């Protein structure tokens, strides 16, 4: 028995689209946004490491400041909540230790019992080949969370638009991220579609399964 029906999964994904025009007068209810934040926290990542931060922007002045650095697209200003995904620049041994301490706290185990995992993380992220692409690795994890967010919002009937047409450096300056150790990599506008958004009624264009699926 599935927790939800196939239709309950697929209908919201057919319904969603990259919303170009938001209704600035409609705001996401606090309880819905709280659930979406939890979905972001629960998103899967490599090792469960979560090498990112989510910047939640509802301040109208800040949202409007981002418009010129978003290819002059109006979604940041008109949406209810604007979410910026920032990936960690570097991963240090201190970050590994911090994560292990959290595991020990949540699972009620001695941190010393995690020494094998510590060696694994250190050998991969700090000393191994991945140490040379730490921010790229962190960016991939941030994109996994973006996918989770787009699906979760659709399930709640909330519109979104993923935003890659942005100037990350300017975003970092405006949001105070420049010295934080995290860098903007992508964003997403969330809210409710405007009645006049012509893209809402357009057929969703996707290649058929026969072309996309390689079944072995």
C-alpha positions in Angstrom: 0.0 0.0 0.0 1.5 3.3 -1.0 1.3 6.3 1.4 -0.2 8.3 -1.5 -1.7 7.4 -4.9 0.2 7.7 -8.1 -2.1 10.5 -9.1 -1.4 12.3 -5.8 2.3 12.2 -6.8 2.1 13.0 -10.5 -0.8 15.6 -10.6 1.1 18.3 -8.6 4.2 17.7 -10.9 2.0 18.2 -14.0 0.4 21.2 -12.4 3.6 23.1 -11.5 5.6 25.2 -13.9 8.3 27.8 -13.7 6.0 30.7 -12.7 6.9 33.9 -14.5 4.4 36.2 -12.8 3.5 36.0 -9.2 0.5 37.6 -7.4 2.3 40.1 -5.0 -0.8 40.3 -2.8 -0.8 36.6 -1.8 1.5 35.3 0.9 2.3 31.7 1.8 0.7 30.8 5.2 3.2 30.5 8.1 2.3 26.8 8.7 2.9 25.9 5.0 6.3 27.7 5.0 7.3 25.9 8.2 6.6 22.6 6.5 8.7 23.7 3.5 11.6 24.6 5.7 11.4 21.2 7.3 11.4 19.6 3.8 14.7 21.5 3.1 16.2 20.3 6.3 15.2 16.7 5.5 16.6 16.8 1.9 19.2 14.0 1.3 22.8 15.0 0.9 26.1 13.2 0.5 27.0 11.8 3.9 24.1 13.8 5.3 26.6 16.6 5.6 24.4 19.6 4.5 27.1 21.8 3.2 24.8 24.8 2.5 22.6 27.5 4.0 19.2 28.7 3.0 18.5 32.4 3.0 14.8 33.1 3.4 13.8 36.5 2.2 10.5 38.1 2.9 11.6 41.7 3.4 10.2 43.6 0.4 13.1 46.1 0.2 15.7 43.3 0.0 13.7 41.4 -2.6 13.5 44.5 -4.8 17.2 45.1 -4.5 17.8 41.7 -6.0 15.7 42.4 -9.2 18.5 44.3 -11.1 20.8 41.4 -10.3 18.3 38.8 -11.5 18.3 39.8 -15.2 15.6 42.3 -14.2 13.1 39.5 -13.7 10.3 40.5 -11.3 9.9 37.2 -9.6 12.1 38.1 -6.6 10.0 41.2 -5.9 6.6 39.8 -6.5 6.8 36.4 -4.9 5.8 35.7 -1.3 9.1 34.1 -0.2 12.4 34.3 -2.0 14.8 31.5 -1.2 18.5 31.7 -1.9 20.7 28.5 -1.8 24.2 29.2 -0.7 26.9 26.5 -0.9 29.8 26.1 1.5 33.1 27.4 0.0 35.5 25.0 1.9 35.1 22.1 4.2 37.5 21.9 7.1 38.3 19.3 9.8 36.4 21.5 12.2 33.3 21.1 10.0 33.7 17.4 10.1 34.1 17.5 13.9 31.0 19.7 14.2 28.9 17.2 12.1 30.1 14.2 14.1 29.2 16.0 17.4 25.7 16.5 16.0 25.4 12.8 15.1 26.5 11.9 18.6 24.0 14.3 20.1 21.0 13.1 18.0 21.7 9.4 18.2 22.9 9.4 21.8 26.3 7.8 21.1 29.8 8.6 22.1 31.6 10.7 19.5 34.6 8.4 19.8 32.4 5.6 18.4 32.3 7.5 15.1 36.0 7.4 14.5 35.6 5.2 11.4 33.2 7.7 9.9 35.5 10.5 10.8 38.4 8.9 8.9 36.0 8.3 5.9 34.9 11.9 5.8 38.4 13.3 6.3 39.9 10.9 3.8 37.4 12.0 1.2 36.5 15.7 1.8 39.7 17.0 3.4 42.5 14.8 2.0 41.1 13.0 -1.0 40.3 14.1 -4.6 37.1 15.7 -3.5 39.1 18.2 -1.4 40.0 20.0 -4.6 36.4 20.5 -5.6 34.8 21.2 -2.2 32.6 24.1 -3.4 31.5 22.2 -6.5 30.5 19.2 -4.3 28.6 21.5 -2.0 26.9 23.1 -4.9 25.6 19.7 -6.1 24.1 19.1 -2.6 22.4 22.5 -2.8 20.8 21.5 -6.1 19.5 18.4 -4.5 17.7 20.5 -2.0 16.4 22.7 -4.8 14.8 19.7 -6.3 13.3 18.7 -3.0 11.9 22.3 -2.6 10.3 22.3 -6.0 8.6 19.0 -5.4 7.4 19.9 -1.9 5.9 23.2 -2.9 4.0 21.5 -5.8 2.6 19.0 -3.3 1.2 21.9 -1.3 -0.1 23.8 -4.3 2.4 26.5 -4.0 4.0 28.0 -7.1 7.8 28.3 -7.7 10.3 29.5 -10.2 13.9 28.3 -9.9 16.3 31.2 -10.7 19.7 30.6 -12.2 19.6 33.9 -14.1 21.2 35.8 -11.2 24.5 37.5 -10.4 25.8 35.4 -7.4 28.4 38.0 -6.4 25.9 40.8 -6.2 23.5 38.5 -4.3 26.3 37.8 -1.8 27.0 41.5 -1.3 23.3 42.3 -0.7 22.6 39.4 1.6 25.8 39.7 3.6 27.2 36.4 2.5 30.6 37.7 1.2 32.5 36.9 4.4 30.3 34.1 5.6 32.0 31.1 4.0 29.0 30.4 1.8 28.3 31.5 -1.8 25.0 32.0 -3.7 24.6 29.3 -6.3 20.9 29.3 -7.2 17.6 30.8 -6.0 13.8 30.0 -6.1 10.8 32.3 -5.9 7.8 30.9 -4.1 4.2 32.1 -3.9 1.1 32.0 -6.0 0.8 32.6 -9.8 -0.8 35.8 -11.1 -4.0 35.4 -12.9 -2.5 36.8 -16.1 0.6 34.6 -16.3 0.2 33.1 -19.8 2.7 30.4 -19.1 0.3 28.7 -16.6 -1.9 27.5 -19.4 0.8 26.3 -21.8 1.3 22.6 -22.3 4.3 21.1 -20.4 6.9 20.1 -22.9 8.9 17.0 -22.0 10.5 14.3 -24.0 8.8 10.9 -23.8 10.0 8.1 -21.6 11.1 6.1 -24.6 13.7 8.8 -25.3 14.8 9.6 -21.7 14.8 6.2 -20.0 17.6 3.7 -20.7 16.4 0.4 -19.3 19.0 -2.3 -18.9 
